[in-house]
């Protein structure tokens, strides 16, 4: 089905030609499906469900996936229907997001009937928050004297933290909007941190401010403090379980 977006339509056509009847479904998810897509900093996230995923399917996709990455997008996810059904417990964050905002580009709707298993949902949210914060610190430690690199690191990371903040809100029973700015505002109110560093990084991503207007070394303490506040809130949920 045509989307009116040439790149997505081209990808779907190429996938159909490549896999034929073995292509069960093509699903767009992420910011492009939720309406928070920014052409410069956002990419297209695509799930392809195939009848089988063997080395033959991987080899067939090599040129197509290279073309897709050259357009600034991550390679599509390849899953079988059985894998899709069996993965909801260990990918609770990802599948919950897909269920709430997706667009069917081709084939059967395999998402609507998906049964989500949330047994490990809270633990996954905390794990992802802590892992991403640790990784941020590791990378920032090698960039503190280079504001351009540090600025880029923070701008690249904020979208991921917005996603995780949204899930922290859901865990606490709060409304969790998809738009990143609304997520930051809701999380800051719920978890008592200053939203300004996150808002400034979103301004940078959306080109509302010039890079030189954002001082990354000065912004970093408040940014990390906000992330830690959300981690503490999610951790407290675990102590009550």
N, C-alpha and C positions, 0 to 999 in steps of 0.2 A: 504494500500500500504506500502510495506516494506521501511524503511528508512536506514537500515544498522546500526542503533544505537540500540543495544539490549534493553536498558531500555525503549525507546520510542515505539519500536515494541511490547514489552511486555505490556506496558500500553494500547496501542491501541487494542491489542487482548483481554485484560481483559475487556475493555469498551464494545467491540462488544459482548462478551459473556454475560456481565451483562445486557445490555440494548437492544440487538437485533435490531429489526426494528425501535425501538423508538430512536435509535442513528442516528441523521440526519447528523452530521458532527463532526470531531475532527480536531482542528487546532492548530498548534504550532506557537507561536509568541514570541517576545522578542529577546534577544541577540542570542539565539540558531538559530533563523530564519534569523537574519540579518548578521550572520557571525562573531559576536564579543563575542562568548561564551568562558568563561574560566572555566574549570572543577572545580577548587577549590572554586571560588567565585560566579560563575553564576549558575542559576538553569534553569529548563525547565518550561516554561509557556504554559499552554494548555487551550484551550477553547473547551468545549463540548456543542454542540447544540442538544437539546432533543426535542421530540414531546411535552413533558410536564415536568414541574419540580414541583413535589408535595412532601409532606413528604415521600411518598413511594420511590421515586427516591433517596431522600437524605439518607434514611435508607439503601437502597440497596448499596449505594456507600461507606458506612462507612469503611468497611475493606479495600477496594481498595484504598481509599484516605489515610488511615493510612499507608498502604504499600508505597504509593507514597511519603508521607511526610517523612517517615523513610529514603528514598533515598535523602533527602535534597531538595525537591521541594515543592512549594506551591500547595495546593489542586487545581485541575482544576476548572475553572469557568463553572458554569452550567447556560445556558440560553435557552429559547425557541427562535424560529425564530422571533416571534412577539416582544419579548423583545429586541432581537438584533437590529431590525429595529427601535424600539422606543427609544433606548438609546444613539443614536449618538450625541444628543445635550448635554447631561450631562456628557458623557465620550468622549469628542472630542479628548483629548490627546491620550487616550488608543486606540480608534478605528482608528485614523489617523496613529498611529504607526503600528497597525496590518495590515492596508491596504497596507502600504509601504513594509512590510517584514513579510511574513507568509509562512507556508508550510502546505498543506493539507495532513493530515495523514489518514483520512477516510471520505467517504461519499461525499456529494455535496459541491461544493465551494460556501459557503454562504457569503464570504467576498467580492469577486470581484464585485457583483452587489449592495453592500451596499451603500446607499446614505448617505453621511456625512453632518451633520448639524453643521456649524461652528459659529452659532450666539453667543455662549458663550465661544468660544475657547480662546480668549485673557484673559478673566476674569478667566478662569480655570487655565491657565498657571500662571498668577500672584498669584492666590490663592494657588496653589500647591507650588510655590516657597516660598512664605511667610510662609505658614504652616510648610513646611519642615525646613526652617531656624529657626523658633520659637522652633520647636521640638528639633532640634540640640542643640540650646542654653540650653533648659531645661535639656536635658540629660547631656550635657557637664558640666553644673554647679555642678553636683554630681560626676564628674570624674576627676576634674582638678589635684587632688593629686595622681591619679592612671594612669600613662602613658599607661599601657597595655590596660585598659578599654577604655581610650580616643582614643588611636590609633585604636582600633577595631571599635569604633563608627564612626570615620571619614572614615575609609576604607569601612565600610558598607554603608555609606551615599553617597559616591562619584558617584556611578553608577546612583542613582536616580537623582542627580543634573545634570549629563551628559544628561540624557533623557530630563530634563526640559530645559537645555541650548539649546538643539537641537530645541525644539519648540519655544524658544525665537528667535532663528535665523530665523526660518520659518516665524514668525510673522513680523520680520523686513525685510523680502524679501531676506535673504541671503541663500546661499547654506548650506545645513544642513546634513553633512555626518553621517552615522550610527556608525562608529567606534568611540569609546569614546575618544581616543587621538586626532583624527581629529576634533571631536566636540569641545573639550577644546581649541584647537588651533584656530579654527574659531571663537568661542565665545570670547576668549581673545582679538583677533584682532578687532572684531566688537564692543565690549563693553568696551574695554580699561581696562583690569585688568591683573594681573600677573598670568600666567598659572602654575607656578612652584608648588604651593601646590597641585593642582589637578593632575599634572603629577607625583609627588612623591607618592601620594596615589594610583594612578594606578600602579606605579612601585611596590608598596607594595602588592596590590591585585594580581598582576601577578608574584610575587615572584622574581622580578628583584633585589630587595634590601631586606636585613634582617630587621625584625621589629625594632631592636635596632638602626638601621641607620636612622630611622625617629623619630624626636622629636615632638610629637603631640602638646605640649603646645606652642612651637615656631611656628609651622605651622598654628595653629588655626586662628590667626588674619588675615593673608593673605587669608585663605580659606573663612572666613566669609565676608571679603571685596569683594572678587570676586563674591560671591553669591549676595551680596547687589548691586553690579554694574549691574548685569543682571536684578534684580528686578526693579531697577530704570529705566532701558531701557524699560522694558515691561510696567511699569507704565506710562511712557511718551507716549507710543502708545495710552493708554487709554484716555489721555487728548486731543488727536487729533481726537478721534472718534466722 
